[in-house]
Amino acid sequence: KADLKSEDVANYIETHADMLHRILFIYAKLNPGIKYIQGMNEVLAVIYYCYLENDSFSNDYLSQGEKKAVIPIEYHESDLFFSFTNIMSEMKDGFLRELDKEKNGIQGRIRHYSEIMKVVEPHAYHTIE
């Protein structure tokens, strides 16, 4: 958007991707130790989808003509950032290459979920193994 001509800025239609990009950019700037790592966008996209679905779901049960979002759209970006930051505080070890082989790293988590799958879904577990 910054590289647009002034007349184009006025006509610019903001996309969902613009909001997600800003959130990921700010997160990376505020967390220089982790920055941005592939896959974070997918975590954020799921949260964003939940916010959008939550609003449309709430509107389904209101009387005709009455539209009220659970979370007003003007707060989506800040609330998404807050939600994403909190979720990433729990998940960030899975995104750090240095921790890949540790318990909280990606390989440790895969082992943990494999053990759960072995008990809960033995057929699926043996198919994957």
Secondary structure, DSSP 8 states (H G I E B T S, - for coil): -TTS-HHHHHT----HHHHHHHHHHHHHHH-TTT---TTHHHHHHHHHHHHHHHHHHHHHTS-TT----SS-GGGHHHHHHHHHHHHHHHHGGGG-GGGTTSTTSHHHHHHHHHHHHHHH-HHHHHHH-
